[in-house]
Amino acid sequence: MAPLQALLFLVATGCAQGPELIEGENLLILEGATLIDGTGAAPRHASAVIIDGSRILRVGEAGDFRYPSDAMVIDLADRWLLSGFMDLHFHIWDPEHQAEALETLLQFGITTFRSPATALAIGPPLRGQIAAGEILGPRMFASGPLIDRPGSLWSGAPHAVEVATAEEVRAEVRRQAEAGVDYVKFYAHLSPDIIRAGIEEAHALGIKTIGHLGKTGWAEAAAMGIDAVTHSGTGAPTWEFVPLEERPRFIDFYAPHQKPEFDPTLFRPWREVVDLDGPEMAAVVSALAKNRVEVNPTLVISEVMFWGDEPEMLEAMEPEYAPGSLASTWRAAPHPYTASWSEEQLAEAKKVFSINLGIVRRLHEAGVLITTGSDFTLPWITPGVSLHREMWLLHKAGIPALEVLTIATRNGAEALGILDEVGTIEAGKRADFVILTADPLEDIRNTRTIEAVYLGGERIEPAIKR
């Protein structure tokens, strides 16, 4: 075919049209970054992400598109573009410091968070203020006060209520539903019959459920239809991972701060009998995977507790980023949950931590829905810092960096039921982004190299040094 004929053919077939014209007013173009879109796909180099207001209009490669003359084009060559991170275990208990804590979350690239165990006077109103733009902060989801038996750890706290029967838990769930909560949270001392009644009532009202469980096991709760469980170390029903005949002596071995029930002398015998490749672990994993139960591991809280006798470890949590006077309070005394443990008990706890990592790795490998969370406001759990530490610990557990980033973004959105809105960088979704200056796949700790955060298409410049 002659050159002129070839050109005419290309024009006639539309192959010579060149870059696609994207039309719109005040478009924002993020061009040239390596895109990690959260779907699990391989990174896309020299990408182009087109934003129209608060939404993603198109995603492609630089050079695929041309734009109106008034479009703002930002060159992100040598940058990495990710969906905003999610902290699905971040308590808002103290109204005095909440504005500072929320701003810190944003500065660390966290654009969505869930507050489990939240006083009704704080949770739904704060969520509404954030949504209305009255308070700057990540998108919020809130449970009501945690529900536990009478005389429990948090008895009398504004973020806790007590029930003794199935009828009482149903009434409490209805009360929280009327207040507009997103989740109902069940706590460690509730029996299976009460939790079953609470789950049934919540689901009948269209509300999700989450459990910090102990007396009731994960497999039991999964079969009941619970939506999420928290913690994977000693804050979980770890007796489920040991042979049936050994379980009675470990039944209260789940929460170090629940004194006097927790017995730190059990670390060594638990470590000696637990079998993460045994049938007990397989049964729990199968139940969680089959029922698509979210697991929010919060590995970071176990790490901070077990190494609570080592100042270097505690200072690695960078308490200077904590709001108000928390840093000085934390530094004034040893870690309160483990201060009474002997050197031998602390040493045994440190040995157990590798098993905690192994639990999470097996859950992930089996397809369980893992999410990221930190458990602020527990001691030394610094906003933002602790979430990035959690990502590093997930990677240390053996989960590849790309999959950790999916856990911290897409998985959180699926768990919250908002995957059609956020969690991945795709056309039609909300423009919640993080821009990094170093490759997080080369080193997962590079999630801290934040240059800017976009919340609903609005750029937020980090005000604190990484």
N, C-alpha and C positions, 0 to 999 in steps of 0.2 A: 504494500500500500504506500502510495506517495505521501510525503510529509504533509502537504496541504489536505489531502484526503483524510489522513490520520487525525489531524486537528479538527476537521469538520465532524468526524465520527465521534471524537471525545466530547465536543460541544453538544452534539445531538443526543448523546447518551447521558449527559450530565456529569461526566467524569472530569471535566475541566473547570468545574465551578469554583474550586479552591476552598479555602476555609469557610465554614458556615457562619453566616451573619447572625449574631445574637442581639435581639432588639429588647429594649427596656430602658427605663429612666434610672439613673443613679446606680448602675450596676457596679458591683465590687468583684474584681477578678484576682484570685490568688493563683499565681502562675509560676511554674518552674520547680515547685517543691517535690520531694519524694513523698508520694501519698501512701499512707498505710490506712486503708479505708475501714478497717474493723470487721470486714466480712470474713477474714481469714485468708484472703487472696494475697498473692505476692505483692510486694511494694511496686508502685507504679512511678517510674522516674519522669521528670519533666512534665508534671501534671498541670491541669488547669481546672480550677473549681470556681464556678460562676455563682455569685450570690445576688439575689434580688430581695432586698429588705432583710427579713429574718430567715429566709429560706434558701436552700440550695437549688439553683435553677438547672445547672448542667454540671457534669463531671466528665472530663476527657483528658486529652494530652495537649500541651502547649503547641500551638500551631494549627489545631483543629478548628479554632474559632477566630472570628474577628468581631470587634465591638464598636459601639457608638463612640464618638469622640469624647463624650463626657463621662465615659466609664472610668472608674478608678482601677488601675492595674498595679498590683503590688508584686514586685519581683522577689520570689522566694527561692531562687537558686541557692543550693547548698543549705537548704532547710528541710525539715521533715514536718509533714502535716498529718495530724491525727484527730480523731473524734475526741471530744472532751471526756475526761476520766469521771468515774463514779465511785463515791464512797457510800456504800449501802449499810454502814453501821456507824453513824455519827450522831451522838445524842445532843440535843439542844435542851439543856436543863436550866441554864442560868440566863435569864433575860438581860442581865447587866452586861454580859460579854458576848451576846449572840451576834451583834452586828460586826464586831471585830473578827470573830471566828468565821463567819460567813465570807467576809472579804478575803481572809487568808485562804480559805478553800479555793476561791476563784483564782487567786494569785498562783496557786499550785496546780492550776489546770483542771480543777474539779468543777464540773458544770451541772452535776445532778447529785443529790444526796438523799438518803433516807434516815430519818430519826426514829429509831425504835424506842419504845418506852418514853413517851412524851406526855407531859401534863396536858389535859384538854384545854386549859387556859392559854397554853403556849403554842401547841402544834398547829391545828387548823387556822388560827388567826395569823400566825407567822407565814404559813404557806400562802395564804391569800395576799399578804402584804408583799411578798416576793413576786408573786404572779402579777400583781398590779403595778410593780415598779416602785413601790414606796420604800422598799428596802432592797439594797443590792445584794444579791446572793445567788447561788446555784438553784436550779429547779428543785423543789422540796417535796418529799413524800413523808408522811408521818403516821406512826401508830399512835394509839392512845396509851394510857398508863399500862404497864405490864400487869398481868393478872397472875396471882400466886395464891398459895394457901394462907390461912391466918397465921400470924407470927413469923412470917418469912423474913429474909434478909432486909428487904426494902420496906418493911412495915412502917406505915406513917408517912412515907415520902410522897410528894405530890405526883410523882411519875409511877406510882404503884397502887394497886387496889387488891383486895383479898376476897376470895370466894371459898365456900366450903362444900358446895353441892353443884350438880349439873344445872339445876334451876337457877342458882345464883349466877353461874357463868353466862348462861343465856341472857339473863337480865342485864348483866354488865356489858355484854357484846352489843345489845340493842342500845344501851345508853351511849356507848362510844360511837355507834353508827349514826345516831341522831346528831352527834357533835361534828360529824363529817370526817372521820379518820379514813386513811387509806389502808391501814393494816390493824389487826388485833394481835397482840403479842402475849403468848403463854410462857410461863416461867417454870423453873426447874423442879419445883416441889409438887406440881399438879399431877394427879393420877390420870391414867389413860381415859377413864370414863368421863372425867370432867373436860379433858382436852377434846375428846371426840364431840361432846355436846357443844363446846365452844366453836369448833371448826364448822360443824353443821349450821349453827346459827349465823356465823359470819358469812359463809358462802351463800346462805339463803338470802342474805342482805347485799350480796355482791361485793363483799369486802375480803381482801386477801388476809392470810394468817402467817404468822412467823413464830418460831419457838426457840427459846433458850432452854433446852430440855435437860432433864436429869433423871427423875423418877420414871418418866416415860421415854422410851427409846426412840431413836431416829426411825428405825424400820417400822415400829408401831405407828408413829405419827405419819410416816409416808403413806402407809396403807389407809389411814384415816383421811388423807387428802390435804395434809398441811402443805402450804405453798413454799415455805422457806424455813431453814434451820440455821442457827448461828454457832460459830466456834467449832474448832476441830481438835483442840488440845484438851486440857483439863477442864475447860468450860463446856465440854460436850459429854454425853453419856458414854464415856470410854469403856464402861463395863461391857458394852456390846461387842467389843473386839476381842474378848477373851473367851475361852471355852465355857460352856454353860455351867459346869460344876464349880468353876472358880468365881462366878459372878457375885455371889452373896457378899463376899468381903470387899468388893470394889463398888458396890451400888452407890455409895456417896462420894466416890472419887471423881468429882467433876468440876468443882469451882473453888480455887484456893482462897477466895475472899469470903467464902461462906463458912465462917468459923462458928462453932467448934467442929462442924461436921467433917471438914476436909482433913485428911490424915496424910501428911507429906511422907510418912514412913512407907507408904504404899507404892512409891515410885519404882523402887527396885523390883518388888515382886510382880507388879503389873508389867514392867518391861520384860521380865523373864517368862511370863506366860502368854503375852499377847502374840498373835500370829497374823500378820497383815496379809499373808497368802492363804490363810485358813478359811474354813467354811463360814465362820462367824463374820469376818470382814466381807466375804462374798455376798452374804445374805443382806447386809446393810447396804452395800453398794448397789446391789440389784434392786432393792426397794426404792432407793433414791432415784436411780436412773429410770426405772420403769414409770414412776409417778412424776417425773420431771420436777423434782423438788430442788429448789435453789439451796446451795450450801455456801454460806458466807464465813470463811474459815477464821479470819482475824488471827492469823499466825503471830502477828506483831505483838499482841498482848501477852502471849505465852513467852515469847522471846524476852520481852522487857521484864517480866516477872522473874523468870528463871535466872537471868543475869542481873537481877536487881541489886546484887552485892558488889557489882563492878561499876564504879563511877564512869569509866570510859564508855561503857555500853549505854548508860543512861544519858550521858551528854551527847551521844551520837543521835539521840532523838531531838536534838536542837530545841530545847524547851524555850529558848528566847522567842520562838514564834508562837508560843501559847498566849492566849488572851489574858489580860488583867494581871493578877498576882499569882497565877498558877505556877509559873516557873520558880518563884521564890518559895512557894509552898512545897513544891516537889523536892527542891534541893535542900530543904530544911531537915529532912529525915530520910532514913532508908525507905526503900519501896515498901509501902504499908502492907501489902499482901503477903510478902515473903520475908519480912524483917525478922520474924520469930523462928524461921527455919534454921536448922543447924547447917554447918558447912557440908556435912555428909548428905543431907537432904537436898541442898542446893546442887551439889555435884550430881546426884542421881536425877534431879529434874533436868539438868542440862543434857544428860544422856538420853532422856526421854524425848527431847525436842526433835531428834532425827526421826523418831517414829511419827511424831506429829506431821512432819514433812512427808513421810511416806504415806500417811493416810490421805493427804490431799492429792498426792500424785496418783494414787490408785483411783480415787474418785474421778479425777480428771480423765484418766486413761479409759475409764469405763463410760465416759460420756455424761457424767453428772454435771449439772449446770452450776459451775463455780462462779462466784462474784467476788469483788474486792470490798473490803471494809476495814475500819481501824479500831472502833470502839472508844473514841473520844466521848466522855470526859474522864476516862479512867486515868490514873496517875501515869505520867510520862508518855501519854499518847498525844503527841503534838499535832494539831490540825495541819493537814497537807503533808507534812514530813512523814507521818506514820502511814499514810496511804501509799506513798512512793516506796517506803520500806516494805510494805506488804507485797507490792509488785515484785520487789527484789527477792523476797522470801519465796514467793510462788515459783520464781525462776530457779532459785536454789533448790527447791523441791524436785526439780527435774522437768519442769514445764518449759518448752521453748519460748523465747522472748516474743515471737509473733503471736503465739497463743496466749501469753500473759496479757498482751495488749488487747486482744479480743475479749478476754475475761474482764478487763477493766473498762470496757466500752460496750460492745455489743451485748455481752451476757447480762450486764446490769440492766440494759434496756429491755431485754426479753423478760427478765425476772420481774421488773416493774410493770410490764404490759404496755410499754411505750416504744417498742421496736419500730413501729411505723412512723415514729416522730424523730427519734434520735438513736445514737448508738453506733451508727455507721455513716460514712460520708457518701450519700447517694442522693440523686435528684429527688426533690420534694420534701426532704427532711430539714429539720431545723439546723441552722448554721451555728452549731456548738463545736468549736475547734480548739486545738492546741498547736502552736508552732514551736518546734524545737530547733536548736542550733547544732545538735549532734545526734548521731544515729542510735536509736534505742535498740535496734537489733544487734548492733555491735556490742553494746553494753546497756543492759536494761536500766541501769542507773542514770542513763542519759535522758530519761523522762523528766529529770529535774532541770534540764537545760531549756527552760521555757523563755521564749522571746516575747510571746504575746498569747492572749486567750481571747477567743471570740465567743460571746454569749448571745445567741439569737442574732448573729450578724454584727454585733457591736464589739469593737476591739477594746480589750482591757489590758492596759500595760502593767505587767508585774511591777510592784513597787518595792519588792524586797529582793535582795541578792540571793542567787542560788549557790 
